[in-house]
């Protein structure tokens, strides 16, 4: 996985947003994953159309932070979600 990867939410995952934070649950394994506010924004962006770098640029602009740092953070998060089968590469 790299910054040019396009991701979508797995059909094996469901989620609930509580107080601006998402709780993701893998339907088959029961594994759950909690996301902070920015992680939840990333989760909501996962449409299979844009790359991780594009999502990072959007978030970096919104929060006025370095896009490279956001890209690195999103790649780490996406890797963890992929490991738990919560996202799929397109």
Order of alpha helices (4+ residues) and beta strands (2+ residues): beta-beta-beta-beta-alpha-beta-alpha-alpha-beta
